[in-house]
Amino acid sequence: MPPAVPRISALCGAILALAACGTTALPSASVEASPTAEPVAQAPDLSAVVCASEPKPFDPTHIDLTGAWAGDDGGIFYFRQVGSVVWWNGMSEREGSPMQLGREWNQVGRGVINGLQLDAEWSDVSRSEFMGNGTVILNIQDDGTGNVQIVTVSETGGYGGELFTPCSPVELQVAAYFDAYGGDLDEYVDILTSDSCDALADLDAAVTTTLNTAEAASPEFRAALGYSNAIDDRQLLLDC
C-alpha cells in the first residue's frame, strides 16, 4: 500500500489555480515561459514490476493461488482463482523497463485444480514476439519451509517457467515514497523488498543517525524520514 502522504499533481494544481481566479482568461499562447522557472524533477525509471517475496503458508486443504507470482524465467504472473478454476496473465521482463514488459512473451492461461495439481492450457497473445501455445501441468506444493510454491511438471509448446513463488508488487509504493520524500530510489527498493528483520533493523539504525545529524527540512533529512517510514511499513508486513 502506498504511504499516506499528501501529493498534488500538476494537473490538480492547475485546476485549483483556475478555480481561484474565477473567470480570468487563460494566458496567451505567445507568452514566453519565465527564464527563471525551475525544471520539473523527474523520478528515475523503475523496473516494470518490483516484486517483493511474500511467502504464503502451504495449506493442502485450502488452495488459493490468487495474486502475483514471480517466475524463474524472469516473468511476472498474475493469477485469479475462482473455485477450482484458475486464470492467469504472464509477462516477460519484470525487471526491465515498463516498455519491455511482456514484449518477449505475453501469455494467458486457464486451468483447473485437481487435488494439488493444476492442469491448464496457455497461449501467447499478440503483444509479444513469441506466439506459442500448448498445455502445462503444474504442481502446488510445499517449498520445504512450510510455504507454497508452484512447479512445472510437464508442458507442450515451449512453456518456459519451471518455478513460481508468490510475491507482492511494490513499484507504486516505491514511486510514492520517492515522490514524497526524494532520496535514493534503490534504497526504497532494497527496503521494501527486504526479507530480513535483522537487515531492516540495521537500516533503521543508520536512518536514525541521519535524522539526528541532518538539518531539519534538508533533502538529507527528508530522504531519511522517507526511508524510516518505508522501514516501518516493511517491518509491519514481516511482523518484525
Secondary structure in CASP SS format (residue, H / E / C, confidence):
PFRMAT SS
TARGET T0000
AUTHOR 0000-0000-0000
METHOD secondary structure of the structure
MODEL  1
M C 1.00
P C 1.00
P C 1.00
A C 1.00
V C 1.00
P C 1.00
R C 1.00
I C 1.00
S C 1.00
A H 1.00
L H 1.00
C H 1.00
G H 1.00
A H 1.00
I H 1.00
L H 1.00
A H 1.00
L H 1.00
A H 1.00
A H 1.00
C C 1.00
G C 1.00
T C 1.00
T C 1.00
A C 1.00
L C 1.00
P C 1.00
S C 1.00
A C 1.00
S C 1.00
V C 1.00
E C 1.00
A C 1.00
S C 1.00
P C 1.00
T C 1.00
A C 1.00
E C 1.00
P C 1.00
V C 1.00
A C 1.00
Q C 1.00
A C 1.00
P C 1.00
D C 1.00
L C 1.00
S C 1.00
A C 1.00
V C 1.00
V C 1.00
C E 1.00
A E 1.00
S E 1.00
E C 1.00
P C 1.00
K C 1.00
P E 1.00
F C 1.00
D C 1.00
P C 1.00
T C 1.00
H C 1.00
I C 1.00
D C 1.00
L C 1.00
T C 1.00
G E 1.00
A E 1.00
W E 1.00
A E 1.00
G E 1.00
D C 1.00
D C 1.00
G C 1.00
G C 1.00
I E 1.00
F E 1.00
Y E 1.00
F E 1.00
R E 1.00
Q E 1.00
V E 1.00
G C 1.00
S C 1.00
V E 1.00
V E 1.00
W E 1.00
W E 1.00
N E 1.00
G E 1.00
M E 1.00
S C 1.00
E C 1.00
R C 1.00
E C 1.00
G C 1.00
S C 1.00
P C 1.00
M C 1.00
Q C 1.00
L C 1.00
G C 1.00
R C 1.00
E C 1.00
W C 1.00
N E 1.00
Q E 1.00
V E 1.00
G E 1.00
R E 1.00
G E 1.00
V E 1.00
I E 1.00
N E 1.00
G C 1.00
L C 1.00
Q E 1.00
L E 1.00
D E 1.00
A E 1.00
E E 1.00
W E 1.00
S E 1.00
D E 1.00
V C 1.00
S C 1.00
R C 1.00
S C 1.00
E C 1.00
F C 1.00
M C 1.00
G C 1.00
N E 1.00
G E 1.00
T E 1.00
V E 1.00
I E 1.00
L E 1.00
N E 1.00
I E 1.00
Q E 1.00
D E 1.00
D C 1.00
G C 1.00
T C 1.00
G C 1.00
N E 1.00
V E 1.00
Q E 1.00
I E 1.00
V E 1.00
T E 1.00
V E 1.00
S E 1.00
E E 1.00
T C 1.00
G C 1.00
G C 1.00
Y C 1.00
G C 1.00
G C 1.00
E C 1.00
L E 1.00
F E 1.00
T E 1.00
P E 1.00
C E 1.00
S E 1.00
P E 1.00
V C 1.00
E H 1.00
L H 1.00
Q H 1.00
V H 1.00
A H 1.00
A H 1.00
Y H 1.00
F H 1.00
D H 1.00
A H 1.00
Y H 1.00
G C 1.00
G C 1.00
D C 1.00
L H 1.00
D H 1.00
E H 1.00
Y H 1.00
V H 1.00
D H 1.00
I H 1.00
L H 1.00
T C 1.00
S C 1.00
D C 1.00
S C 1.00
C H 1.00
D H 1.00
A H 1.00
L H 1.00
A H 1.00
D H 1.00
L H 1.00
D H 1.00
A H 1.00
A H 1.00
V H 1.00
T H 1.00
T H 1.00
T H 1.00
L H 1.00
N H 1.00
T H 1.00
A C 1.00
E C 1.00
A C 1.00
A C 1.00
S C 1.00
P H 1.00
E H 1.00
F H 1.00
R H 1.00
A H 1.00
A H 1.00
L H 1.00
G H 1.00
Y H 1.00
S H 1.00
N H 1.00
A H 1.00
I H 1.00
D H 1.00
D H 1.00
R H 1.00
Q H 1.00
L H 1.00
L H 1.00
L H 1.00
D C 1.00
C C 1.00
END
